[in-house]
Every structure is written in C-alpha cells, then in structure tokens.
Amino acid sequence: MSGRQKALLGLLTVLLVALFVVAVGAGRDDRGDPGARHGFVDRLGALGGERSAVDPATVSADCADETGRLAFSGSCVVRVADPGGLRTLVLRSAARFTVVAPAPGDADLTIRDEVEPAADGTGAVAKIAVDQATEVGLVCPGLGGCTVAVATS
C-alpha cells in the first residue's frame, strides 16, 4: 500500500470516528416518549391527514331501528353511500359480532373479522376502510340478537 493510500485510509477512519462521536453526542439525556411522534413522522401524517369517519347519515340498512341503531339476529347488510374518498366506517356494540366487508380499492379481497369486546369493558369496535359505495355484512353469532351503532369515532 502506497503512502498516499495509507493517508487516505487514515483520513477516512478519522472522518468515520468523528461522525460517530457527533451522532452519539447529539442525543439528549432524557429518556423520551416512545409513543410520541416526531419530525419526519409528523410531516408524513400532515401529508396524508387523519382518515375521517363515515357520516352515519350516509349509512342505511334494513335492520336499522327508529333510533338509527342496527338491531338484528342472524345477519344484516349495511349499505354505505360513496364517501368521496377513503373513510372509516366505525361500528360499536356491547357484544361480539362478525363483519364481512370488501377491501378498499381495486383489491379482489373480502375481509372477515370477528370483533370481540375489549377487556376493559368498552365493547366491541370494528373499523372498516371504505372508499366507494359498498355493502358490509354483519353477522350476530349464536341465537340471540345484536345491536350495533354506527359511530363517528
């Protein structure tokens, strides 16, 4: 190895060590918040924005009662009008229920999910991505009835 190559290798080593020292020294002494969103992630979120919920007024079903709740035994088909963009259909119930829905976009895929009440007693919540007029099937397990509400969050 020539003297010039040795000098270049030494300079590269010093540069790498200096970059490492700067990177380690640039950290803060606090432990931070692992759930916090910072810098780049915030800018990405601002570009995409938060996905808003489907307006309950654009949802219809034969099993809807006078209060707008979906009360059924067996199954019920929920029709969602075209939301004009990607939205989230939020369904809440005190008991478990099953949701059968097409995937958004051009995907030829049907999603089936059995939604269970949370351990903290807040009930069962299903969040379905909707980007066009669609039908979502609801199935009530067992012989009893189910009551599901269309929510905004």
N, C-alpha and C positions, 0 to 999 in steps of 0.2 A: 504494500500500500504506500502510495507516494505521500509526501509531506502535505501536499495540497488536499488530498482526500482525508488525511487524518485531521487537518484543521477544520474541514467542512463537517466531518463527523462530530468533532468536539463542539462546534458551534450549534449543530442540530441538537446534541444532547443538552447543552446549556439552555437552549430555547424550550425544549420539552420540559425540563425541570422547572424553568421559570413559569411556564403556563400552568403546570400542576400546582405550584405554590400559590399562584394567583387564584386558581379555581378553588382550592381548599380555603384560602384566606378570605374569599369573597362571601363565604357563608356567614349566617348570623348565629348568635349564641342561643336564641330562643328555639324551642322545640317545634314551633309551628303548629298549624291546624291541618291535619291530614284531609279533612273534609272541605277545606276552603278551596275556592277556585282562584287562580292567579293568572295575571298577564295574558299569555297566549290563549289559554283556555277561555278566559272572559271574552277576548276578541272573537274567537270562533263562535261562542254562544251568541254574541251580538249579531253575527252574520246570519246565523240560522234562525235566531229568535226562539222563543218558547212556543211549543206547539199548543194552540188553544183547544179548548174542549168544544165538542159539537154542541150547538144550541139545542136544548131539549125540545124547543118548538118545532124543529125540523125532523123529529123522530116520531114515527107512528107505528102502531101495532094493533091487531085485532084484540089482543089481551089487555089493552090499556083500560083502566077504570076511570071513573069521573074525576079522580084527583091527578091523573096522569101517570100513576104507578102501573107497572106491568104485573098483573096478578094472574097466575096460570097454574095448571097442573099438567104434567106431561111436557108439552113444548109450546113455544111461541116464536113467531117470526117478527123481528123488528126491522122496519124499513127506515133507512136514513137517507134523507134528501142530499143531493150533491152539495157538499160543504164549501166548494170553491177552492179547495186546497187541502193540504194534509192537516187533519184534525184528529182529536182523540175522543172516541165515544167512551164515556165513563159510566159504568153500571155498578150500582151498590145494592147489597142485600144483607140481611142479618143471617141468612142461611147459605149453604153452599149451592152452587148452580153451575151448569156447564155452558160454555159459549162456543159456537161454531161460526167462524167468520172467514171470508176470503182475505188473503193477504193484499195489502195495497199495491198499487202499480200494476204492471203487466204480468206479475208472477201468477202462474197457474198452480196455486197452492191454497189449500184450505187449512186453517188453524183450528184446532180443537183443544180447549183447556177447561179443566175442572177447577173452579175457583172456590177456595176454602176460606172460611172466616179467619181473621188474624187471631193470634194467641192473646193479644191484648184486649180482645172483645170489641174491636171496631167494626167487625163484619167482613163480608167478602167484597172485594173490589176487582172488577175487570176493566182493563183499559185496552181498547181496540183502536188501532190506527185505521182511519178512513180517509180516502182521498177522492172518492166519487160516490154517486148514489149506489147504495148497496143494501143487501139484506143480511142480517145477523140472526142466527138461530140461538134460542135459549132453551135449555133442557133442565127440567126440575127432576132431580134424582128421587127415586122412591115413589111412594104412593101419595104423599102429601102435596101440598101446594107451595108455590114460591111467590114471593113478592120482591120485585126488583125495581129500583128507581134509576132514572136517567139523571145523572148529576153533572155539575159544571166543573167539579174538581175531585 
